[in-house]
Amino acid sequence: MKPVADLSFEDALRELEQVVGQLEGGAVDLEKSIAIYERGAELKKHCEAKLAQAQARIEQITLAENGQPDGTAPFDAQ
């Protein structure tokens, strides 16, 4: 099993979906469920961090008065 920090967003999300499926299925013993849950919490945190990094990199195009693009500005979600 790869360390969570080494996973891409897509790989972490896929594994997180598998974790949720295993836990929802209920066919895992208690000790394994706890380990799976802990891994899932790490994966969730990793995915959230990756999304925050991506959001920080998004830029929006700014337009000059004549309607032509004249640069970029940091993304503001609000």
PALUMTI-660751 format. One record per residue (C-alpha): x, y, z; residue number from 1; chain. Coordinates in steps of 0.1 Angstrom, whole numbers, padded with zeros to 4 digits, m for minus. Layout:
BEGIN
X/Y/Z/resi/chain
X/Y/Z/NUM/A $
...
END
This chain:
BEGIN
X/Y/Z/resi/chain
0000/0000/0000/1/A $
0014/0034/m0011/2/A $
0018/0061/0015/3/A $
m0011/0086/0012/4/A $
0013/0115/0006/5/A $
0025/0098/m0026/6/A $
m0009/0094/m0041/7/A $
m0024/0116/m0068/8/A $
m0057/0132/m0061/9/A $
m0074/0107/m0085/10/A $
m0057/0076/m0069/11/A $
m0065/0088/m0034/12/A $
m0102/0095/m0043/13/A $
m0105/0060/m0059/14/A $
m0090/0044/m0027/15/A $
m0113/0065/m0005/16/A $
m0143/0053/m0025/17/A $
m0132/0017/m0019/18/A $
m0128/0024/0018/19/A $
m0163/0037/0020/20/A $
m0176/0007/0002/21/A $
m0158/m0017/0025/22/A $
m0171/0001/0056/23/A $
m0207/0004/0043/24/A $
m0206/m0033/0034/25/A $
m0201/m0043/0070/26/A $
m0183/m0075/0062/27/A $
m0151/m0064/0078/28/A $
m0142/m0073/0114/29/A $
m0139/m0045/0140/30/A $
m0101/m0042/0141/31/A $
m0098/m0041/0103/32/A $
m0127/m0016/0102/33/A $
m0108/0008/0125/34/A $
m0076/0005/0104/35/A $
m0097/0011/0072/36/A $
m0114/0041/0088/37/A $
m0081/0056/0098/38/A $
m0067/0052/0062/39/A $
m0099/0067/0049/40/A $
m0095/0097/0072/41/A $
m0059/0102/0059/42/A $
m0071/0099/0023/43/A $
m0099/0124/0029/44/A $
m0074/0149/0044/45/A $
m0051/0144/0014/46/A $
m0078/0149/m0011/47/A $
m0089/0181/0006/48/A $
m0054/0194/0006/49/A $
m0049/0186/m0031/50/A $
m0082/0204/m0039/51/A $
m0071/0235/m0018/52/A $
m0038/0235/m0037/53/A $
m0056/0234/m0070/54/A $
m0080/0261/m0061/55/A $
m0051/0284/m0051/56/A $
m0036/0279/m0085/57/A $
m0068/0288/m0104/58/A $
m0067/0322/m0120/59/A $
m0094/0341/m0137/60/A $
m0089/0362/m0168/61/A $
m0094/0399/m0163/62/A $
m0107/0420/m0191/63/A $
m0097/0455/m0201/64/A $
m0124/0481/m0208/65/A $
m0123/0472/m0245/66/A $
m0133/0436/m0236/67/A $
m0099/0421/m0244/68/A $
m0081/0399/m0219/69/A $
m0054/0420/m0201/70/A $
m0041/0396/m0175/71/A $
m0050/0373/m0147/72/A $
m0061/0377/m0111/73/A $
m0061/0351/m0082/74/A $
m0092/0330/m0079/75/A $
m0117/0343/m0054/76/A $
m0145/0319/m0045/77/A $
m0166/0345/m0028/78/A $
END
